[in-house]
Amino acid sequence: MFLARIEGTVVAVVKHPTLDGCRFLLAQRMEADGSAGLEPMVVVDWLGAGNGSMVMVSTDGDIARERLGNDTPARMVVVGIVDRAQGQGSSKRGDA
């Protein structure tokens, strides 16, 4: 699991059948020092995270399989919307 900031949405007209109706977001992983990770990633969201939100992303595919079926290719799932994160003497709010 890791923290990420939502950078936008992803629209896919053609996708795996288990992903019909899913909402896809473009997420930028946040490092422990608050800097952005190297590459953004696509995550599945059913919690309603907004652009600029800080979220918790699970890399455990079991969460996606439980909700979307055993044959889903999804793995990265938003499991929480962060109000505030604190570490190394600093505090960051989850909203933009």
Helices and strands as residue ranges (DSSP letters): E 2-10, G 17-19, E 23-30, E 36-45, E 54-58, H 61-68, E 77-81, E 84-87, E 90-93
